[in-house]
Amino acid sequence: MPTTLAFDIYGTLIDTHGVVNALRAIVGERTEAFSSTWRDKQLEYAFRRGLMRNYVDFAVCTRQALDYTCAVNGIAMSGEQKGALLAEYRCLPAFPDVGDGLAQLRDAGFRLYAFSNGTESAVAALLTGAGIADFFIDIVSVDDLASFKPDPAVYDLFLRRAGTSGDAAWLVSSNPFDVIGAISAGMRAAWLRRSPDAVFDPWDMAPTATVAGLGELKAVIGGHHSDRAP
């Protein structure tokens, strides 16, 4: 069976800090810290709602995280300004290595899927806007289960939708929680370490592989299959 690759979208292929230019016009020198808090709170809200079984889609988590970040920073942002930022979030750019990296993997025979906390429509719009939609066989969204990564059921959903098994599928993600979630659910996983300052959670589940860019994946995943060959 050809190897299936499940690509996380936000923060892995799509740069969630791509909104900083629009932010800078509003919050000035606090832009980087504001963007980081917004992203951290967005994920926290998704985790909490998944545990509580009190689901709203990822766009609501994003909006509520923006409201929180404004409040904690004492920034009185207008509804129009928030709307503009949320519109930016729906058309974020891909990281520079993504187009060439996905092309290499597709041409090498890997089966590529988008696998995201975002809704299918939101992810489709992001991928189309970034010019990378055609690389993927399908989009698998947690919205179909009304839960969020790293719920084990979400990774099971992916395997069923992709028609594959854990030993023939890799998750590719820049988010350690996602990598650990996939490994815990029986998949293999590559941690895409987008920053040299990024730290992996010190749990007892290390990534199957760690790469600094998508261009390294073909050799790394191929090497793992060679090691497993009889």
C-alpha positions in Angstrom: 0.0 0.0 0.0 1.4 3.5 -0.9 2.3 5.5 2.1 -0.3 8.0 3.1 0.7 11.4 4.5 -1.8 13.4 6.7 -0.7 17.1 6.7 -1.8 19.3 9.5 -2.7 22.7 8.1 -2.5 25.6 10.6 1.1 26.2 11.6 2.4 23.4 9.5 1.6 24.3 5.9 -0.1 27.6 6.5 1.7 30.3 8.4 -0.7 31.4 11.2 1.5 34.3 11.9 0.8 35.6 8.4 -1.7 38.0 10.0 1.0 40.0 11.6 1.1 42.7 9.0 -2.6 43.5 9.5 -2.1 43.3 13.3 0.9 45.7 13.3 -1.3 48.5 12.0 -3.5 48.0 15.1 -1.3 47.0 18.0 2.1 48.2 16.9 5.1 47.0 18.8 3.0 44.4 20.6 2.3 42.5 17.4 4.5 39.4 17.8 3.4 38.8 21.4 -0.3 39.4 20.5 -0.1 37.0 17.6 1.5 34.3 19.8 -1.1 34.7 22.5 -3.9 34.6 20.0 -2.6 31.3 18.5 -2.0 29.8 21.9 -5.5 30.6 23.2 -7.1 29.4 20.0 -5.5 25.9 20.6 -6.4 26.0 24.3 -10.0 26.7 23.5 -10.1 23.8 21.0 -8.5 21.4 23.6 -11.0 22.5 26.3 -14.0 22.2 24.1 -12.9 18.8 22.9 -12.6 17.6 26.5 -15.9 19.1 27.5 -17.7 17.7 24.5 -19.0 21.3 24.0 -18.1 21.7 20.3 -18.0 24.8 18.2 -16.0 25.0 15.0 -12.5 26.2 14.9 -13.5 29.6 13.5 -15.4 30.3 16.7 -12.4 29.3 18.8 -10.3 31.7 16.7 -12.8 34.6 17.2 -13.1 34.0 21.0 -9.3 33.7 21.3 -9.0 37.1 19.6 -11.5 38.6 22.0 -9.5 37.2 24.9 -6.2 38.5 23.6 -7.6 42.0 23.1 -9.0 41.9 26.7 -5.8 40.6 28.3 -3.8 43.3 26.5 -6.2 46.1 27.3 -6.8 46.8 23.6 -10.2 48.2 22.6 -10.4 46.8 19.1 -13.4 47.8 17.1 -15.8 45.2 15.6 -14.6 46.3 12.1 -11.0 45.8 13.1 -11.7 42.3 14.5 -13.6 41.4 11.4 -10.7 42.5 9.2 -8.3 40.3 11.2 -10.6 37.3 11.0 -10.9 37.8 7.3 -7.1 37.8 7.1 -7.1 34.5 9.0 -9.2 32.9 6.3 -6.6 33.6 3.6 -3.2 33.1 5.3 -0.1 32.3 3.2 1.7 29.0 2.9 5.3 28.7 4.2 7.9 29.1 1.5 8.9 25.5 1.3 5.4 24.1 1.0 4.8 24.1 -2.8 8.1 22.5 -3.8 7.9 20.0 -0.8 4.4 18.8 -1.6 5.3 18.5 -5.3 8.3 16.3 -4.5 6.2 14.0 -2.2 3.3 13.7 -4.7 5.7 12.9 -7.6 7.4 10.3 -5.4 4.0 8.4 -5.1 2.9 9.4 -1.6 -0.8 9.9 -1.0 -1.3 13.4 0.4 -4.3 14.4 2.5 -5.1 17.6 4.4 -6.1 16.9 8.0 -7.2 19.7 10.1 -9.0 21.2 13.1 -10.6 23.6 10.7 -13.8 22.9 8.8 -13.6 21.5 5.4 -14.8 24.7 3.7 -12.3 26.8 5.7 -9.4 24.5 4.9 -10.4 24.3 1.2 -10.4 28.1 1.0 -7.0 28.3 2.7 -5.4 25.7 0.4 -6.9 27.3 -2.7 -5.8 30.8 -1.7 -2.3 29.5 -1.1 -2.2 27.7 -4.4 -1.7 24.2 -3.0 -5.2 22.6 -3.1 -4.4 20.4 -6.1 -1.8 18.4 -4.2 -4.3 16.7 -1.9 -6.6 13.8 -2.5 -9.0 15.0 0.1 -9.6 17.1 3.2 -10.3 15.3 6.4 -11.8 17.7 9.0 -12.4 17.1 12.7 -15.7 18.9 12.2 -17.2 15.6 11.0 -16.8 14.2 14.6 -17.5 17.5 16.4 -14.2 17.1 18.3 -10.6 18.3 18.0 -7.1 16.9 17.9 -5.7 15.1 19.8 -8.9 13.1 20.5 -8.0 9.6 19.4 -11.2 9.3 17.5 -10.1 12.0 15.2 -7.0 10.1 14.0 -9.2 7.0 13.6 -11.5 9.1 11.4 -8.6 10.0 9.3 -7.5 6.4 8.8 -11.0 5.3 7.8 -11.5 8.2 5.4 -8.1 7.7 3.8 -8.6 3.9 3.6 -5.3 3.1 5.3 -3.8 1.8 8.5 -1.6 3.3 11.2 1.5 1.5 10.0 1.0 2.8 6.4 0.2 6.4 7.4 2.3 9.3 8.7 1.0 12.5 10.3 3.1 15.6 9.4 2.7 18.4 11.9 4.6 21.3 13.5 2.5 21.0 16.6 3.9 18.6 19.2 0.5 17.9 20.7 -0.7 16.7 17.2 2.4 14.5 16.7 2.0 12.9 20.2 -1.8 12.4 19.5 -1.1 10.6 16.2 1.6 8.3 17.7 -0.7 7.5 20.7 -3.4 6.6 18.2 -1.1 4.1 16.3 0.2 6.3 13.5 3.7 7.3 12.7 4.4 11.0 12.8 7.0 13.5 11.6 7.5 16.7 13.6 8.1 19.6 11.3 10.3 21.8 13.5 9.7 25.2 11.9 11.8 27.1 14.4 15.1 26.1 15.9 13.8 27.4 19.2 10.8 25.0 19.2 10.7 22.5 22.0 9.0 19.1 21.8 7.0 18.0 24.9 9.2 15.8 27.2 6.8 12.9 27.2 7.6 9.3 26.5 6.4 9.5 22.9 9.1 11.0 20.6 8.4 11.8 17.0 9.1 9.0 14.5 11.2 11.6 12.7 12.0 15.3 13.0 12.6 17.5 10.0 13.3 21.2 9.5 11.5 21.5 6.2 9.2 19.6 3.8 12.1 19.0 1.5 13.5 16.5 4.0 10.4 14.3 4.2 10.9 12.2 1.1 14.3 10.8 2.2 13.3 10.5 5.9 10.1 8.5 5.3 11.7 6.4 2.5 14.5 5.6 4.9 12.1 4.3 7.5 10.5 2.1 5.0 13.9 0.7 3.9 14.7 -0.1 7.6 11.5 -2.1 7.8 12.0 -4.0 4.6 12.8 -7.8 5.0 
